[in-house]
């Protein structure tokens, strides 16, 4: 079973994402702040992280930079999830180290297809993407 960490401070957004991930059969971990998300990543080693970029305290961008700088967590794919849907916002997410970008409001079919695509990349150990040969 794929383990997905959802880092989202908005209850309505979090509930929607969790419901969609449940339909995909994922094990779901939830954090309301970047700091809590960082702790959960290190404890549970998820296969995928959905990171809201606008969080109280530390931003999702900063949390992503920290995760990508750590060799233990660097290969965990991170998808930025944000209502900021301008091209420069997608570029900023990529520059922070995000592996993909999902704009809010979520469109269920596209969201699930994106999640499936990232999880289908597989892992060589929990929380780490397979190396591409």
Order of alpha helices (4+ residues) and beta strands (2+ residues): beta-alpha-beta-alpha-beta-alpha-beta-alpha-beta-alpha-beta-beta
